[in-house]
Amino acid sequence: MADHHDFHHEESGDPARMVQRRRRPPLSCTECRRRKLKCDRSLPCGQCIRSKTADCCVFVGPQPVTSSESSHRMSPPLSRTRLPNGHDDQSQTSGGMFVFDAKLGPKSSSNRTPETSISDVYSEITTSQNSSDALGVDDRVRFLPDSSFRGKKGKTRYFGRSHYTTTVSFFQDIGSFLRRGRNNCKDAEYTDMKKFKCDLWSRESKDHQSAFREQAFKLDEMVPSREVADQLLGLYLDTFETTFRILHIPTFLKQYADYWATGQKSDSSFIAQLLAVMAAGSCFYTPSAERDDRDSYQNPAMKWIMAVQSYISCTFVSPSIDFKMIQTQCLLLVARLGVAGDGDVAWASSGSLIRSAITMGLNRDPSRFRKAMSPFWAELRRRLWMTIVELDLKISLDRGVPPSVDLDECDCDAPSNWDDNEMFEKMEHSPTESTLTNTSQNFYQTILVKTLPLRYRIARKINTLNFNLSYDDALRMGEELLRSTKHASSLFDDHTPDIDPIKTARHRFAQSLHLFLMRKFLLALHRPFSLSVARLPKCSYSRKVCLEVSLDMLSQMELPPSPQSIQYPHITQLGSGMFRDEIFHAAITVCVELSLQAQEMSQSLGPTMEGVNSSVLMSMVQSQQSVMLQAVDRTMNDFGRRIGPSGKGCKPYFFLTLILASVKSRIKGEDPMVNVEASSKRAVRVCRTLLNGVSYADALIIADRQAGQTPVLPASTTPASGISNDFDLPSLFSADLGDFTPLDLGGWFDNLDYSGTEPWDGNLFGGLPSSI
């Protein structure tokens, strides 16, 4: 007691000891403290991963409390966490790697840091244990790269997680190449590329806007000849209308016949719908063998779209919000997506379409409208509402944002499998419900609607602000989507022998469209985990799925050697319009896989290969990489073939050329910047030549002749037998995103995702074919 009293007295009497502060416990790992580097406090941390010392990444210091206790205080966790079952996660990991047991769920370290914001902590503590592996995805996937936030001052653009900018951000050398103009390294070639971009921008934006302001649209004067209208209408009915049900076909065909029978005297609402239908059908125009007239309908189609938009803007007031007006809005949106015109406006107009539909109550059960709600109108409402939801899902996934429609607030039933001929306005009783074993005009939409709730969950989970999708949930949703796809394919195949030969192309197109949409959602579901495979090795299955699905999509959309070699209409005709971004995203996903394989092979050709026949392994890898390179190379050439004299489609061709050059260089162990620069110059020369109406094959020859050299990195390039060991994954997937700014991608070919018309001229149908 005396000793204790003396000690207490001595301590209280010494002011210096009273103000002495306790040393703050270390929060960085031992390696970062030793090397005096900033640690991100993940396990393993980014610095240790880049230096290939992940097995040495160790944290010392007090362990934090369990997540349940920390959630009450809302305080950010320390660098280590304990699993909810009370076991320290250090005992479940080995060398900083993640361990996964399907029965117990993921056992991974948390990547939350003391710098995590309160909103991030709140979103994380509200998730279940199974969602903890979502914290391990790459930061560019979870928090989005800077390139997703484009523009400056009053003109900005945002693209979410499922947009291709997230995948492109993994190619840091492309961003470095495009940034060189800001580093006082401008040269003649770089200036020429900037000038080329400005020329296209002016060509497709300025003249388009001035034409819209100066033109007085007269709808009845814009309808082409009966022969052209008949064929464009038939193309629309055999393609988009098979799955995106908007019209009651017998009613529309009767109005169409009356329009021509009465000397072209009809109400403006029908003419507006007809112009939108023809604009959408123009996507499937088949060029003749004698001349390349792919763009013959581009100018008229864009002008039809502008005219319909002007009509809607002039007549769209509250009393005019009726079923026909919503049909017109929906047709206009399909036409815009089909011809790839005004992408930002299409996204904004879809919101207006959704709110107009909700104003009419299309999202509610038709039976709630008891007055004059016949089975005819009830079915049309269900079909139109499901089409609106499908279009919203498509645009949302393209833009990388959550769907605008909340299905939890909708009680509208799924449409029925009825033929349009069985429905008429004054019908009192519903037709006999046809099962999916019978083919009707609404058979294709009925199949697609079966997976609507699942695809809606995928789109919302992937693009939510706080990404918390667990890998187990992703696997379950992926398996469910695969089962639904296989079941739908079996139904399509079962009905193929019974299809009328005249409708064979229609059936084949609907089947291809359904398959492409399913693959698109499957790829979007697995891509965040595939891009994070370096940090989450257990996500290797997603890596496999993404590669297979991407190759399938590229194969499905591959252009034929000649237009006469396939039966039209064909889904490949949407490769330059509605599905252009999907093809580009699939191609760069394959490029990411090629880069990952190059890194893995550079690490494998070392001491760990003792006792293994390395030549056999290299031969297998080279064969696989050759297949992937050829697929991407064909896609790049297809983008070039799709570029017309208007210049539409230059952006995906340009960027895919750069990315492919970078990937080929890494596989061969060469400096990517040298080949990227050479490929960019060649791509600009090719695009300039294509604007003069030259074919793509001739444009390649002319571009190479102008450069005085042979083509850069031809399609037959195969991986070299010796891969440089100096190539490492961090150089490709750099965690430092500070230099990757919105200017890297946003300044190049912006406003060219979707093109406008050519400069206006007085001859509206000059050069328009009399028939298809």
Helices and strands as residue ranges (DSSP letters): H 2-12, H 15-18, H 30-35, H 46-50, G 54-56, H 67-73, G 89-92, E 99-101, E 105-107, H 118-125, G 129-136, H 139-142, G 146-148, E 149-152, E 155-158, H 164-168, H 172-178, G 180-183, H 188-201, I 202-206, H 207-214, G 219-221, H 226-237, H 240-243, H 249-261, H 268-281, G 282-284, G 294-297, H 298-315, G 318-320, H 323-339, H 343-359, G 366-368, H 375-399, G 407-409, G 420-422, H 443-450, H 452-463, H 471-495, G 496-498, G 501-503, H 504-530, G 537-539, H 540-556, G 563-565, G 571-574, H 580-604, G 607-609, H 614-642, H 650-668, H 672-690, H 696-707, H 729-732, H 743-746
